[in-house]
Amino acid sequence: MATSVISSHVFARFVTSQLSESESTSPATLQSLQHGEGDNTPATSEDLTQALSSLDTEIQSIKAQVYKKLLANYNAFSESFEYSLELRDKIDELLLQADNMTSQTIHPETGLRQKVMSALVDHHEISYKVQENNAVLEGLNHFSRVEDILSQYEDYMDAGKILQAGHCIQQAVKTLAQPPNAGVAASKITKSLTEQCAMMTEAIDQMLDELVAGALHIEQPEDMDAHKFNLSLSYNIKVPPLSLPRSSSASTPGTIRWHELVRALTLLDVAKEKLRPLQKALTRQLLQPLIQLHQQVHLQLESSGNYATANGSSISMSTTEGQNTGGYSDSEFNADGSSSDTEILTYFIGRNIAKEACSMISKHYLSKVVPADVEGLSNFSSIATAATQFEDELIAIGFLTETDRVLRDFVETIDVHYTNRKRDTLLKTGRYVIMNDDFKTIQVRDLDRQDELEIEEDGWGRVVDMDTDLKESSISTKSKQIVEIVLKTLNEAGSLSEAAAPHLYQATRSLIDLYRALTPVHHARTLLNVPALTILFYNDCMYIARELGKVPARMEEGIPGMDEVQYDDVIPSLKELAKKWLDIQVQKQSEELMQSIDDAHEFRDSSLDSNYSAYERSMKQIVLVFRHLGKAWKPTLSPMTFYKVLGKLLDNVALRVIKELEGLKDISEKESHKLASLCGVLFECEDQFDSAGPLVEQIKGNSYNDEDPIHFFVPSWEKFQLLTDILELSFAEIMTRFRAGQLHMFRERELSNLICALFADTPLRQHNLHEIEQGHPLPLNRLRG
């Protein structure tokens, strides 16, 4: 871009013209000049002219000064102006370059952004491939490590180095269990290598079995009572050749020393498993005879003192009658610093065998000879002495320490073991009794004749409340046996120590809990479907509860370790269980009776012969059920419970029939007689309560007025009888009874509805209904009272 040149004169003229325009005098300025300070005399034209002349002179002077300064700074201004023009050119050039770069960046085909996006995509794909390659490399390295380990395993197996081979296979398994990525874990190579490891582990296991079998030679007599035993131990054990799964050639490993084999078994954590046959043989054929017949046992060890040059050793045992040839002394079996490797290994095996032998004796012998009764408990002392002496001998030999006394700890707590076994036996016997399907019965009165507490006049156990009196009832032999087991166990507990006796008491509580839990479950179907057995179960629970309540009186001296022997918290649970099942059976029978009434279809149109016959069958079915229940329950239940239960069922029936009849809206004369006849069928149920008079008299005492006993147990029966009479009576007879106060069982609304259903709408009916709505008059007997 070309640079413009401005001369100094042109620039001066330009500045002067600008100053002339900006400094022109304004009217305000002139006005201010007219008003000078100090003198308020109006200015004349001459004054103004003179002032203007002065101002012009000053302005010209100022202009001259400005012009001089501008001329003095012209060069600097000219340079700045030229520099600004250069900057403008450079800015334009930069903007042009920026436009070019923007165009190159955002171009949809050749733009830099598109190239960058393509490069990022390529980078992502390359990174993914690199990750895949890295995963493959990790997998190859992983498999290579496993391959190297397995190769070492083969070399060790070929050389007979079992321990090192075992460590290799353990390391290989551990390495396979830690794959570097999921792809390696799921690969077929991993699966194949895992299977190979399993086969190699099995090969080691097989070789160990053969090595142990090759190292030991046990001679046992055919006669188990001969007490002869010989064990030969080879120090140099030939390693059998094995065909490895990864090698085609058979190995020739040579031999392995005995201590290396034992160390390998120990470090591979298979010593207990592989040496168990040896331990059993030593326990049965060596240690037991050594302890039981230590006075006659001859034990001999043949071994070189130098293990490094020896090929083997042997232990032999025989019995010599009447001789005390001894066995090893304590020092011979102590693994001190001067002991040989053979003695150390023998001591190591002996300690393991001794501990296991004592545990086995405690578990499989002593626990099975725990006495089952008190007499056997007193005779257990001889077994306790033998067990303690056996343990003493093992400690003297050096196979056990004082902290390993398993047998002594067992025999010293024999009371506790006895109570535990007694508890198990008690629960097992009780379970058999509970689950037995034999429900033979026995009269409670017959049992009470043999009970001193019941024989004593006004003695303990005399029941005053007839609701819970069981003297006239029957129970099953099951409950009798349960009570006998409880009492026998408590008597035995009285002869035990304070630590053991409470356990037997708790065992009896467990037996009661078992009875409450098992009987309703095991015999559930029988209890639901056989009413007589439900009632029997009710009596059983009440009888057991009654007998448990007598325990404090029977155990006046108590049992050791307990201040009081009682079952106050158990008795309510038994009674609650009895009531629960009695209610279940009553509800079940009530539902069957209600179903018979449902079959009567609300007694509608009973004047029709077909309907009447059907309704009559329903009523007779109810009577049949009551007779069946009476026959099944009366011999079993106490009189009071029997009449209460039967009365509740009959009361439910009477209330339901009353409700159905009161619901009828229009009853003809013929239908009224039919309904009364149907109600009369239920009167046959009254004979179930004929013998209840003395019981009601005993309950009511002086207030008894020779009333019908059924009214005491069936509160709605009187109302049911009155309803039957109303169906047969004339309107006048009904009103006569009403005015005599004999229909007080009916509410006014009930009685009005019945009259509206029985009699047509007449002035007389309206008058009588109005009288009924005024309320029942007092009965004559109340007025006299």
ZAMARGU-4260 file (C-alpha; in steps of 0.2 Angstrom, whole numbers, plus 5000, padded with zeros to 4 digits):
<rodrens>
0) 5000/5000/5000 | 5007/5017/4995 | 5011/5030/5009 | 5004/5048/5007 | 5015/5063/5011
5) 5008/5079/5019 | 5017/5095/5019 | 5019/5106/5035 | 5010/5120/5027 | 4995/5110/5023
10) 4995/5102/5041 | 4996/5120/5049 | 4982/5127/5039 | 4971/5111/5043 | 4975/5114/5062
15) 4971/5133/5061 | 4955/5130/5053 | 4950/5118/5066 | 4954/5130/5080 | 4945/5144/5072
20) 4929/5134/5071 | 4930/5127/5089 | 4935/5143/5098 | 4922/5155/5090 | 4914/5166/5103
25) 4897/5161/5109 | 4883/5172/5115 | 4885/5166/5133 | 4903/5171/5133 | 4899/5188/5127
30) 4886/5190/5140 | 4898/5184/5154 | 4910/5197/5148 | 4897/5211/5149 | 4894/5208/5167
35) 4911/5212/5175 | 4915/5211/5193 | 4914/5226/5205 | 4905/5238/5193 | 4887/5237/5189
40) 4887/5251/5176 | 4881/5246/5159 | 4894/5243/5146 | 4895/5255/5131 | 4898/5250/5113
45) 4916/5257/5114 | 4919/5245/5129 | 4913/5231/5120 | 4923/5235/5105 | 4939/5237/5115
50) 4935/5220/5124 | 4932/5211/5107 | 4949/5218/5101 | 4958/5212/5116 | 4950/5195/5114
55) 4955/5194/5096 | 4973/5198/5101 | 4973/5185/5114 | 4966/5172/5102 | 4978/5176/5089
60) 4992/5174/5101 | 4985/5157/5107 | 4984/5151/5089 | 5001/5156/5086 | 5007/5146/5101
65) 4997/5131/5096 | 5003/5132/5078 | 5021/5133/5084 | 5019/5117/5095 | 5011/5108/5081
70) 5025/5112/5069 | 5037/5107/5082 | 5029/5089/5084 | 5025/5087/5066 | 5039/5074/5063
75) 5034/5063/5077 | 5016/5064/5071 | 5021/5060/5053 | 5031/5045/5059 | 5016/5039/5070
80) 5004/5041/5055 | 5015/5032/5043 | 5018/5018/5057 | 4999/5016/5059 | 4997/5014/5040
85) 5010/5000/5041 | 5001/4992/5055 | 4985/4993/5045 | 4993/4984/5031 | 5000/4970/5042
90) 4983/4968/5051 | 4974/4966/5034 | 4987/4953/5029 | 4985/4943/5045 | 4966/4944/5043
95) 4969/4937/5025 | 4979/4923/5032 | 4967/4919/5046 | 4953/4918/5032 | 4964/4906/5023
100) 4967/4895/5038 | 4949/4895/5043 | 4945/4889/5025 | 4958/4876/5026 | 4952/4870/5043
105) 4933/4869/5040 | 4933/4863/5022 | 4922/4847/5021 | 4934/4837/5010 | 4951/4844/5012
110) 4949/4854/5028 | 4961/4851/5043 | 4947/4846/5055 | 4941/4832/5043 | 4960/4826/5043
115) 4961/4827/5062 | 4944/4816/5064 | 4951/4803/5052 | 4967/4803/5061 | 4958/4800/5078
120) 4948/4786/5070 | 4964/4778/5064 | 4972/4780/5081 | 4957/4772/5090 | 4958/4757/5078
125) 4976/4755/5080 | 4975/4757/5099 | 4962/4743/5099 | 4973/4732/5089 | 4988/4736/5100
130) 4977/4731/5115 | 4972/4715/5107 | 4990/4711/5103 | 4995/4715/5120 | 4982/4703/5127
135) 4988/4690/5115 | 5006/4693/5121 | 5001/4692/5139 | 4992/4676/5136 | 5007/4669/5127
140) 5018/4674/5142 | 5006/4667/5154 | 5005/4650/5145 | 5024/4651/5143 | 5026/4652/5162
145) 5015/4638/5165 | 5024/4628/5151 | 5040/4631/5160 | 5033/4626/5177 | 5026/4610/5169
150) 5043/4606/5161 | 5051/4608/5178 | 5038/4596/5185 | 5043/4583/5172 | 5061/4585/5176
155) 5058/4584/5195 | 5047/4568/5192 | 5060/4560/5181 | 5073/4563/5195 | 5061/4557/5209
160) 5061/4574/5217 | 5043/4573/5223 | 5042/4588/5234 | 5049/4599/5221 | 5037/4592/5208
165) 5023/4595/5220 | 5028/4613/5222 | 5028/4615/5203 | 5011/4608/5201 | 5004/4619/5215
170) 5013/4634/5207 | 5006/4629/5190 | 4988/4628/5197 | 4990/4645/5206 | 4996/4653/5190
175) 4982/4646/5180 | 4970/4652/5193 | 4976/4670/5190 | 4975/4673/5171 | 4980/4691/5165
180) 4963/4694/5156 | 4946/4686/5153 | 4951/4680/5136 | 4965/4669/5143 | 4953/4663/5157
185) 4940/4657/5144 | 4953/4649/5131 | 4954/4631/5127 | 4972/4631/5131 | 4968/4636/5149
190) 4956/4622/5150 | 4968/4610/5143 | 4982/4615/5154 | 4970/4614/5169 | 4966/4596/5165
195) 4984/4592/5163 | 4988/4599/5180 | 4974/4588/5187 | 4982/4573/5179 | 4999/4577/5185
200) 4992/4580/5203 | 4984/4563/5202 | 5001/4556/5196 | 5010/4563/5211 | 4996/4556/5222
205) 4998/4539/5214 | 5017/4540/5216 | 5016/4545/5235 | 5005/4530/5238 | 5017/4518/5230
210) 5032/4526/5239 | 5023/4525/5256 | 5019/4507/5252 | 5037/4503/5246 | 5044/4511/5262
215) 5033/4501/5275 | 5031/4483/5277 | 5019/4478/5291 | 5017/4460/5297 | 5001/4457/5307
220) 4997/4440/5314 | 4982/4431/5308 | 4977/4428/5326 | 4972/4446/5332 | 4974/4440/5350
225) 4993/4435/5348 | 4999/4453/5351 | 5013/4451/5339 | 5018/4465/5327 | 5032/4469/5316
230) 5035/4485/5306 | 5050/4487/5294 | 5055/4504/5287 | 5066/4506/5272 | 5076/4522/5271
235) 5080/4520/5252 | 5064/4520/5243 | 5064/4516/5224 | 5054/4528/5215 | 5042/4519/5202
240) 5043/4524/5184 | 5028/4533/5178 | 5023/4538/5160 | 5020/4556/5161 | 5005/4563/5151
245) 5017/4576/5142 | 5031/4564/5139 | 5032/4549/5128 | 5047/4541/5136 | 5046/4532/5153
250) 5056/4540/5168 | 5070/4532/5177 | 5070/4542/5193 | 5080/4531/5205 | 5077/4532/5224
255) 5071/4544/5237 | 5076/4544/5256 | 5063/4541/5269 | 5065/4558/5277 | 5063/4567/5261
260) 5047/4557/5258 | 5040/4562/5275 | 5045/4580/5272 | 5036/4580/5255 | 5021/4572/5263
265) 5020/4586/5276 | 5024/4601/5265 | 5011/4594/5252 | 4998/4593/5267 | 4995/4575/5263
270) 5004/4566/5277 | 4988/4563/5288 | 4980/4555/5273 | 4994/4545/5266 | 5000/4539/5283
275) 4983/4535/5290 | 4984/4516/5287 | 5001/4516/5296 | 4993/4526/5310 | 4979/4514/5312
280) 4990/4499/5312 | 5002/4507/5325 | 4987/4512/5336 | 4978/4495/5335 | 4993/4483/5335
285) 5006/4493/5344 | 5000/4507/5356 | 4985/4498/5363 | 4994/4482/5367 | 5009/4492/5374
290) 4997/4502/5386 | 4985/4488/5391 | 4999/4475/5392 | 5014/4485/5396 | 5020/4473/5409
295) 5021/4459/5397 | 5026/4468/5381 | 5043/4466/5373 | 5047/4480/5361 | 5062/4480/5350
300) 5070/4493/5338 | 5083/4487/5325 | 5092/4502/5318 | 5109/4508/5313 | 5115/4523/5323
305) 5120/4532/5308 | 5105/4537/5297 | 5116/4543/5283 | 5123/4525/5280 | 5108/4515/5286
310) 5096/4506/5274 | 5081/4504/5286 | 5075/4500/5303 | 5061/4489/5311 | 5050/4489/5326
315) 5044/4473/5333 | 5033/4469/5347 | 5029/4452/5356 | 5022/4448/5373 | 5031/4437/5386
320) 5021/4430/5400 | 5026/4436/5417 | 5041/4446/5411 | 5043/4464/5412 | 5056/4467/5398
325) 5050/4485/5397 | 5049/4495/5381 | 5058/4511/5377 | 5063/4522/5391 | 5058/4540/5390
330) 5075/4546/5384 | 5074/4534/5369 | 5059/4543/5362 | 5063/4561/5366 | 5068/4570/5351
335) 5083/4579/5358 | 5098/4586/5348 | 5107/4569/5349 | 5092/4559/5342 | 5094/4551/5325
340) 5083/4556/5311 | 5074/4539/5312 | 5070/4543/5331 | 5064/4560/5327 | 5052/4554/5313
345) 5046/4539/5325 | 5043/4552/5339 | 5034/4563/5326 | 5023/4549/5320 | 5020/4543/5338
350) 5014/4560/5344 | 5002/4561/5330 | 4996/4543/5333 | 4994/4545/5351 | 4983/4561/5349
355) 4972/4553/5336 | 4971/4537/5347 | 4965/4547/5362 | 4953/4557/5352 | 4946/4541/5344
360) 4945/4532/5361 | 4935/4547/5367 | 4924/4548/5352 | 4921/4530/5348 | 4923/4521/5364
365) 4920/4532/5379 | 4906/4541/5372 | 4897/4525/5368 | 4900/4517/5385 | 4892/4532/5394
370) 4880/4525/5407 | 4862/4525/5403 | 4856/4524/5421 | 4862/4530/5438 | 4868/4512/5443
375) 4879/4512/5427 | 4886/4529/5432 | 4892/4523/5449 | 4901/4508/5440 | 4910/4519/5427
380) 4924/4523/5439 | 4934/4507/5433 | 4933/4513/5415 | 4938/4531/5421 | 4953/4524/5430
385) 4959/4514/5415 | 4957/4528/5403 | 4967/4540/5414 | 4981/4527/5417 | 4982/4524/5398
390) 4984/4543/5396 | 4997/4543/5410 | 5008/4530/5400 | 5007/4540/5384 | 5013/4555/5394
395) 5027/4545/5402 | 5033/4538/5385 | 5033/4556/5378 | 5019/4554/5365 | 5008/4566/5375
400) 5009/4581/5386 | 4999/4587/5400 | 4989/4599/5389 | 4984/4584/5378 | 4973/4575/5392
405) 4958/4572/5382 | 4953/4556/5391 | 4955/4563/5408 | 4944/4578/5403 | 4931/4567/5397
410) 4930/4555/5412 | 4930/4570/5424 | 4914/4577/5416 | 4905/4560/5415 | 4890/4568/5424
415) 4888/4580/5410 | 4890/4567/5397 | 4878/4556/5406 | 4865/4570/5406 | 4868/4573/5388
420) 4865/4555/5384 | 4851/4554/5395 | 4843/4569/5387 | 4845/4561/5370 | 4838/4544/5376
425) 4824/4553/5384 | 4819/4563/5368 | 4821/4547/5358 | 4810/4537/5369 | 4798/4552/5370
430) 4798/4554/5351 | 4793/4536/5349 | 4779/4537/5362 | 4773/4553/5353 | 4773/4546/5336
435) 4765/4530/5340 | 4748/4528/5332 | 4741/4518/5346 | 4728/4528/5356 | 4724/4516/5370
440) 4714/4525/5384 | 4714/4524/5402 | 4703/4532/5415 | 4710/4546/5425 | 4701/4540/5441
445) 4710/4524/5440 | 4727/4533/5439 | 4722/4544/5454 | 4719/4529/5465 | 4737/4525/5464
450) 4742/4544/5467 | 4746/4548/5486 | 4743/4566/5482 | 4725/4562/5476 | 4721/4550/5489
455) 4725/4562/5504 | 4709/4570/5510 | 4710/4588/5505 | 4727/4585/5499 | 4737/4594/5485
460) 4730/4592/5468 | 4711/4593/5474 | 4703/4602/5459 | 4689/4614/5464 | 4686/4621/5447
465) 4675/4608/5438 | 4680/4616/5421 | 4697/4608/5423 | 4693/4593/5433 | 4698/4577/5424
470) 4693/4564/5437 | 4679/4558/5426 | 4688/4559/5410 | 4699/4547/5399 | 4717/4550/5393
475) 4728/4541/5381 | 4742/4530/5388 | 4754/4542/5378 | 4751/4556/5391 | 4753/4544/5405
480) 4770/4538/5398 | 4776/4556/5396 | 4772/4560/5414 | 4781/4544/5420 | 4796/4548/5410
485) 4797/4566/5417 | 4795/4560/5435 | 4808/4546/5433 | 4820/4558/5425 | 4818/4571/5440
490) 4820/4557/5453 | 4837/4552/5444 | 4842/4570/5444 | 4841/4571/5463 | 4856/4559/5464
495) 4867/4569/5452 | 4879/4583/5455 | 4874/4601/5455 | 4882/4603/5438 | 4873/4589/5430
500) 4856/4588/5438 | 4849/4604/5430 | 4853/4597/5413 | 4841/4583/5416 | 4827/4595/5422
505) 4830/4605/5406 | 4829/4588/5397 | 4811/4586/5404 | 4806/4603/5398 | 4813/4599/5380
510) 4802/4583/5381 | 4787/4593/5384 | 4792/4605/5370 | 4794/4591/5359 | 4777/4584/5364
515) 4769/4601/5360 | 4778/4603/5343 | 4777/4585/5336 | 4760/4579/5341 | 4749/4592/5332
520) 4760/4590/5316 | 4763/4571/5316 | 4744/4567/5320 | 4737/4582/5312 | 4726/4573/5299
525) 4720/4561/5313 | 4716/4575/5325 | 4706/4584/5312 | 4696/4570/5305 | 4692/4560/5321
530) 4683/4570/5334 | 4686/4558/5348 | 4705/4559/5346 | 4704/4578/5346 | 4695/4577/5363
535) 4708/4564/5369 | 4722/4575/5364 | 4714/4589/5374 | 4713/4578/5389 | 4731/4573/5387
540) 4737/4591/5387 | 4726/4595/5402 | 4732/4580/5411 | 4751/4583/5408 | 4748/4601/5414
545) 4740/4595/5429 | 4753/4582/5433 | 4767/4595/5430 | 4758/4607/5443 | 4761/4593/5456
550) 4780/4592/5453 | 4784/4605/5467 | 4774/4594/5480 | 4782/4578/5473 | 4800/4586/5473
555) 4799/4594/5490 | 4818/4592/5493 | 4822/4598/5475 | 4837/4593/5465 | 4855/4598/5467
560) 4859/4615/5459 | 4841/4621/5458 | 4831/4631/5472 | 4814/4626/5465 | 4808/4613/5452
565) 4793/4619/5444 | 4784/4621/5426 | 4774/4636/5429 | 4779/4643/5412 | 4776/4627/5403
570) 4758/4623/5410 | 4749/4638/5402 | 4757/4633/5385 | 4750/4616/5387 | 4732/4622/5392
575) 4733/4634/5377 | 4737/4620/5365 | 4723/4610/5372 | 4710/4624/5370 | 4716/4628/5353
580) 4713/4610/5346 | 4697/4609/5356 | 4691/4625/5347 | 4697/4618/5330 | 4686/4603/5332
585) 4671/4613/5339 | 4673/4625/5324 | 4674/4610/5312 | 4658/4602/5319 | 4649/4618/5319
590) 4653/4621/5301 | 4646/4604/5297 | 4630/4608/5307 | 4629/4625/5298 | 4630/4616/5281
595) 4615/4605/5286 | 4605/4621/5289 | 4611/4628/5273 | 4604/4613/5264 | 4587/4618/5271
600) 4587/4634/5260 | 4581/4646/5273 | 4565/4635/5276 | 4556/4643/5261 | 4540/4635/5255
605) 4540/4622/5268 | 4522/4618/5265 | 4527/4609/5249 | 4529/4591/5253 | 4545/4590/5243
610) 4553/4604/5252 | 4547/4598/5269 | 4555/4581/5266 | 4572/4589/5261 | 4571/4601/5276
615) 4567/4586/5288 | 4582/4576/5282 | 4593/4591/5286 | 4586/4592/5304 | 4588/4574/5306
620) 4606/4575/5300 | 4609/4588/5314 | 4602/4576/5327 | 4612/4562/5320 | 4628/4572/5322
625) 4624/4576/5340 | 4621/4558/5344 | 4637/4553/5336 | 4647/4567/5346 | 4638/4563/5362
630) 4643/4544/5360 | 4661/4548/5355 | 4664/4562/5368 | 4655/4558/5383 | 4666/4543/5389
635) 4681/4554/5386 | 4678/4572/5392 | 4675/4577/5409 | 4656/4580/5412 | 4657/4599/5413
640) 4668/4600/5397 | 4657/4588/5388 | 4641/4598/5392 | 4649/4614/5388 | 4656/4609/5371
645) 4640/4600/5366 | 4629/4615/5373 | 4639/4627/5363 | 4636/4617/5347 | 4618/4616/5350
650) 4616/4634/5355 | 4624/4639/5338 | 4611/4628/5329 | 4597/4635/5339 | 4602/4653/5335
655) 4604/4649/5317 | 4587/4641/5315 | 4579/4655/5325 | 4587/4668/5313 | 4581/4658/5298
660) 4563/4657/5304 | 4563/4675/5309 | 4568/4680/5292 | 4552/4673/5284 | 4540/4686/5278
665) 4524/4677/5275 | 4520/4661/5284 | 4504/4652/5280 | 4494/4642/5293 | 4500/4625/5285
670) 4518/4631/5283 | 4518/4637/5301 | 4513/4619/5307 | 4527/4612/5296 | 4540/4623/5303
675) 4535/4619/5321 | 4536/4600/5316 | 4554/4603/5309 | 4559/4612/5325 | 4552/4597/5335
680) 4565/4586/5326 | 4579/4595/5335 | 4571/4592/5352 | 4578/4575/5351 | 4595/4582/5355
685) 4588/4586/5373 | 4591/4569/5379 | 4610/4572/5378 | 4608/4583/5393 | 4596/4573/5403
690) 4609/4567/5416 | 4617/4585/5418 | 4604/4589/5432 | 4615/4584/5447 | 4630/4594/5439
695) 4619/4610/5437 | 4613/4608/5455 | 4631/4606/5461 | 4636/4622/5452 | 4621/4633/5456
700) 4619/4627/5474 | 4604/4636/5483 | 4599/4645/5467 | 4594/4629/5458 | 4576/4628/5455
705) 4575/4611/5447 | 4575/4619/5430 | 4579/4609/5414 | 4598/4607/5413 | 4598/4610/5395
710) 4594/4629/5398 | 4610/4630/5408 | 4622/4624/5394 | 4611/4630/5379 | 4606/4648/5383
715) 4595/4650/5367 | 4586/4634/5369 | 4572/4642/5379 | 4569/4655/5365 | 4570/4641/5352
720) 4556/4631/5362 | 4546/4647/5363 | 4547/4650/5344 | 4541/4632/5341 | 4526/4636/5352
725) 4523/4653/5343 | 4522/4644/5327 | 4508/4633/5334 | 4498/4645/5345 | 4484/4656/5341
730) 4485/4675/5341 | 4476/4676/5357 | 4487/4663/5366 | 4502/4672/5360 | 4496/4688/5368
735) 4491/4679/5384 | 4509/4673/5385 | 4516/4690/5381 | 4505/4698/5394 | 4511/4685/5407
740) 4529/4690/5403 | 4533/4672/5396 | 4540/4679/5379 | 4554/4690/5386 | 4567/4680/5377
745) 4561/4689/5361 | 4565/4708/5358 | 4549/4718/5354 | 4555/4720/5335 | 4557/4701/5334
750) 4540/4697/5341 | 4532/4710/5330 | 4540/4703/5314 | 4534/4685/5318 | 4516/4691/5321
755) 4516/4701/5304 | 4523/4685/5296 | 4510/4673/5304 | 4494/4684/5304 | 4485/4694/5292
760) 4484/4713/5293 | 4468/4717/5304 | 4464/4730/5316 | 4466/4717/5330 | 4484/4714/5324
765) 4487/4733/5323 | 4481/4734/5341 | 4492/4720/5347 | 4507/4726/5338 | 4505/4743/5347
770) 4504/4734/5364 | 4520/4724/5360 | 4529/4739/5355 | 4526/4746/5372 | 4538/4733/5380
775) 4537/4717/5389 | 4527/4717/5406 | 4536/4710/5421 | 4534/4691/5423 | 4523/4686/5438
780) 4538/4677/5447 | 4547/4694/5446 | 4532/4703/5454 | 4531/4691/5468 | 4549/4692/5471
</rodrens>
